[in-house]
């Protein structure tokens, strides 16, 4: 049991480090967006977000915000997955549904 917990801790640490290694603090400066989206190209109900699309969310995109109870999907910015719709803050996508999320203080 102790070995399993240690292995789990190591795996979680590696995942966090991997995300930082992939995107890092200067990734977007070093890899500028090659196909930017104009802010005026977003149609209601979508809104313009400057840093949302592409690998590490370096590019702009038009995004629709989902209400509580709406179906959603989680994405990986490190892999360049870009959701066109996300849960309104402070909601989170848990088990495929937008739910209220209150951060711990």
NORPE-V807903 format. One record per residue. RES is the residue in one small letter. PHI is phi in whole degrees, -180 to 180 (NA if undefined). NEAR is the number of other ideal C-beta (glycine too) atoms within 10 Angstrom. Layout:
RES_PHI_NEAR ; RES_PHI_NEAR
This chain:
x_NA_5 ; x_-64_6 ; x_-64_7 ; x_-65_8 ; x_-65_9 ; x_-65_10 ; x_-62_10 ; x_-64_10 ; x_-63_10 ; x_-64_10 ; x_-63_9 ; x_-65_10 ; x_-62_10 ; x_-64_11 ; x_-64_11 ; x_-66_9 ; x_-64_10 ; x_-59_11 ; x_-60_14 ; x_-70_12 ; x_-68_11 ; x_-70_15 ; x_-90_17 ; x_55_12 ; x_-87_7 ; x_-113_8 ; x_-58_16 ; x_-66_17 ; x_-68_9 ; x_-78_8 ; x_-129_14 ; x_-64_9 ; x_-63_16 ; x_-96_8 ; x_-136_8 ; x_-68_15 ; x_-105_17 ; x_-74_9 ; x_-62_12 ; x_-80_7 ; x_-85_12 ; x_-81_17 ; x_-107_8 ; x_-54_6 ; x_-92_10 ; x_-71_15 ; x_-125_13 ; x_-82_15 ; x_-127_18 ; x_-65_14 ; x_-124_14 ; x_-143_20 ; x_-103_23 ; x_75_20 ; x_-62_19 ; x_63_17 ; x_57_21 ; x_-88_22 ; x_-107_22 ; x_-76_21 ; x_-160_22 ; x_-95_18 ; x_-130_19 ; x_-103_16 ; x_-93_16 ; x_-96_18 ; x_-85_9 ; x_-59_11 ; x_90_11 ; x_-74_17 ; x_-70_10 ; x_-145_20 ; x_-141_10 ; x_-89_13 ; x_-132_14 ; x_-113_10 ; x_-69_19 ; x_-65_17 ; x_-92_10 ; x_85_15 ; x_-74_14 ; x_-124_15 ; x_-79_18 ; x_-90_11 ; x_-140_16 ; x_-135_20 ; x_-70_22 ; x_-62_13 ; x_-74_8 ; x_-92_9 ; x_-74_20 ; x_-130_15 ; x_-89_20 ; x_-121_13 ; x_55_7 ; x_80_10 ; x_-137_15 ; x_-73_21 ; x_-130_14 ; x_-63_12 ; x_-135_12 ; x_-108_6 ; x_-64_6 ; x_-73_3 ; x_-99_3
